[in-house]
């Protein structure tokens, strides 16, 4: 889901939200009259897995050119993500009759298990850009991220970066060659 709003020719807002939701469920029964399950008097198993991934962000973007040579830009954004994956499974053997096909009817549970994993993170980020005459470029970016995966005493961190560029092909001494 995406929403865009243009405040002016130079200022826009973009908001995005999405969810991935997946559930897997399986049941299996091997009849005790088959060669594979005869010695254990039938075999059954089940599994269940659920995965939810939610992501949302919003950005405010400003871009403008002054005097046909000075391009400036600014971006400010926020982001949130939540991810959870959980599941369980079980197996069993020994069924009194082939008509009882569910694991709860088995006389011997041979395996039960489950798991959970997940994380959450949020961030605030920004970027400042400047270019002169579409030849010389400068950019500074900063992110302030928080994550459940970071250490207990360091849940948040600041991640800066800077860059500069020179588009040589736009120089007059190279255009004539």
C-alpha positions as CSV (number, residue, x, y, z in Angstrom):
1,X,0.0,0.0,0.0
2,X,1.5,3.3,-1.1
3,X,0.3,6.9,-0.7
4,X,1.9,10.0,-2.3
5,X,1.1,13.6,-1.6
6,X,2.6,16.5,-3.4
7,X,2.6,19.7,-1.2
8,X,4.4,21.8,-3.8
9,X,6.5,21.2,-6.9
10,X,9.5,20.7,-4.7
11,X,8.1,18.9,-1.6
12,X,6.5,15.5,-1.6
13,X,5.4,12.9,1.0
14,X,5.5,9.2,0.4
15,X,4.1,6.6,2.8
16,X,4.4,2.8,2.3
17,X,3.0,-0.1,4.4
18,X,3.1,-3.8,3.6
19,X,2.6,-7.1,5.2
20,X,3.7,-10.6,4.2
21,X,1.6,-13.3,6.0
22,X,2.2,-16.9,5.4
23,X,0.7,-20.0,7.2
24,X,1.8,-23.5,6.4
25,X,-0.1,-26.4,7.9
26,X,0.4,-30.1,7.2
27,X,-0.9,-33.4,8.4
28,X,0.3,-36.8,7.4
29,X,-0.9,-40.3,8.3
30,X,0.7,-43.6,7.2
31,X,-1.7,-46.5,7.4
32,X,-0.5,-49.4,9.6
33,X,-1.4,-51.8,6.9
34,X,1.4,-50.4,4.6
35,X,4.9,-51.8,4.6
36,X,6.4,-48.5,5.8
37,X,4.3,-48.3,9.0
38,X,3.4,-52.0,9.7
39,X,6.1,-52.5,12.3
40,X,5.1,-49.4,14.3
41,X,1.3,-49.9,13.9
42,X,0.9,-46.6,11.9
43,X,2.6,-43.3,11.9
44,X,1.3,-39.7,12.0
45,X,2.8,-36.2,11.9
46,X,1.7,-32.6,11.8
47,X,3.4,-29.3,11.3
48,X,2.3,-25.7,11.6
49,X,4.3,-22.6,10.7
50,X,3.3,-19.0,10.7
51,X,5.3,-16.1,9.4
52,X,4.3,-12.4,9.6
53,X,6.5,-9.6,8.3
54,X,5.2,-6.0,8.6
55,X,7.1,-3.0,7.1
56,X,6.1,0.6,7.0
57,X,8.0,3.8,6.2
58,X,7.3,7.4,5.3
59,X,9.6,10.0,3.6
60,X,9.4,13.7,3.1
61,X,11.5,14.8,0.1
62,X,12.5,18.3,-1.0
63,X,14.4,19.0,-4.2
64,X,15.0,22.4,-5.9
65,X,17.4,24.0,-8.3
66,X,18.5,27.6,-7.8
67,X,19.9,29.9,-10.5
68,X,20.1,26.9,-12.9
69,X,23.3,25.7,-11.2
70,X,22.7,24.9,-7.6
71,X,20.7,21.8,-6.9
72,X,19.7,21.1,-3.3
73,X,17.8,18.2,-1.8
74,X,16.7,17.0,1.6
75,X,15.1,13.8,2.7
76,X,13.6,12.9,6.1
77,X,12.1,9.5,6.8
78,X,10.9,7.1,9.4
79,X,10.7,3.3,9.2
80,X,9.3,0.4,11.3
81,X,9.6,-3.3,10.8
82,X,8.2,-6.3,12.8
83,X,9.1,-9.9,11.9
84,X,7.8,-13.0,13.7
85,X,8.2,-16.6,12.6
86,X,6.8,-19.4,14.8
87,X,5.8,-23.0,14.5
88,X,5.4,-26.4,16.0
89,X,5.4,-30.0,14.9
90,X,4.8,-33.5,16.3
91,X,5.1,-37.2,15.3
92,X,3.6,-40.3,16.8
93,X,3.3,-44.1,16.2
94,X,1.1,-46.9,17.3
95,X,-2.6,-46.5,16.4
96,X,-5.3,-48.9,17.6
97,X,-7.0,-49.0,14.3
98,X,-6.5,-47.4,10.8
99,X,-9.7,-45.4,11.4
100,X,-7.9,-43.3,14.1
101,X,-5.6,-41.0,12.0
102,X,-4.9,-38.1,14.3
103,X,-1.7,-37.8,16.4
104,X,-3.8,-37.6,19.6
105,X,-4.8,-41.2,19.0
106,X,-1.2,-42.5,18.9
107,X,0.2,-44.6,21.8
108,X,3.7,-43.4,21.4
109,X,4.7,-39.7,20.8
110,X,8.0,-39.9,19.1
111,X,8.7,-36.1,18.7
112,X,7.2,-32.8,19.7
113,X,8.8,-29.4,19.1
114,X,8.3,-25.8,18.5
115,X,10.2,-22.6,17.8
116,X,9.8,-18.8,17.8
117,X,12.0,-16.2,16.3
118,X,11.4,-12.5,15.6
119,X,12.7,-9.0,15.8
120,X,11.6,-5.4,15.7
121,X,13.4,-2.4,14.4
122,X,12.7,1.3,13.9
123,X,14.7,4.1,12.3
124,X,14.8,7.8,11.6
125,X,17.0,8.8,8.7
126,X,17.8,11.8,6.7
127,X,19.9,13.0,3.7
128,X,21.2,16.4,2.5
129,X,22.3,16.7,-1.1
130,X,24.0,19.5,-3.1
131,X,25.2,19.6,-6.7
132,X,26.7,22.4,-8.6
133,X,26.0,22.6,-12.3
134,X,25.3,18.8,-12.5
135,X,29.1,18.3,-12.2
136,X,30.1,18.4,-8.5
137,X,28.1,16.4,-5.9
138,X,28.0,16.2,-2.2
139,X,25.7,14.1,0.1
140,X,25.5,13.5,3.8
141,X,23.3,10.7,5.3
142,X,22.5,9.8,8.8
143,X,20.4,7.0,10.3
144,X,19.4,6.4,13.9
145,X,18.3,2.8,14.1
146,X,16.8,0.9,17.0
147,X,16.6,-2.9,16.9
148,X,15.8,-5.8,19.2
149,X,18.8,-7.5,17.7
150,X,21.3,-5.0,19.0
151,X,22.8,-5.6,22.4
152,X,20.7,-5.0,25.5
153,X,22.6,-1.9,26.6
154,X,22.9,-0.6,23.0
155,X,19.5,-0.9,21.4
156,X,20.0,2.2,19.3
157,X,22.9,3.4,17.1
158,X,23.8,6.2,14.8
159,X,25.1,5.4,11.3
160,X,26.4,8.4,9.3
161,X,27.9,8.6,5.9
162,X,29.2,11.3,3.5
163,X,30.0,11.2,-0.2
164,X,31.3,13.5,-2.9
165,X,31.5,13.1,-6.7
166,X,32.8,14.8,-9.8
167,X,31.2,14.1,-13.2
168,X,34.3,14.4,-15.3
169,X,32.4,13.9,-18.6
170,X,30.7,17.3,-18.0
171,X,33.9,19.2,-17.9
172,X,34.5,21.4,-20.9
173,X,38.1,20.1,-21.4
174,X,36.7,16.6,-21.9
175,X,33.6,17.5,-23.9
176,X,35.8,18.8,-26.7
177,X,37.8,15.6,-27.0
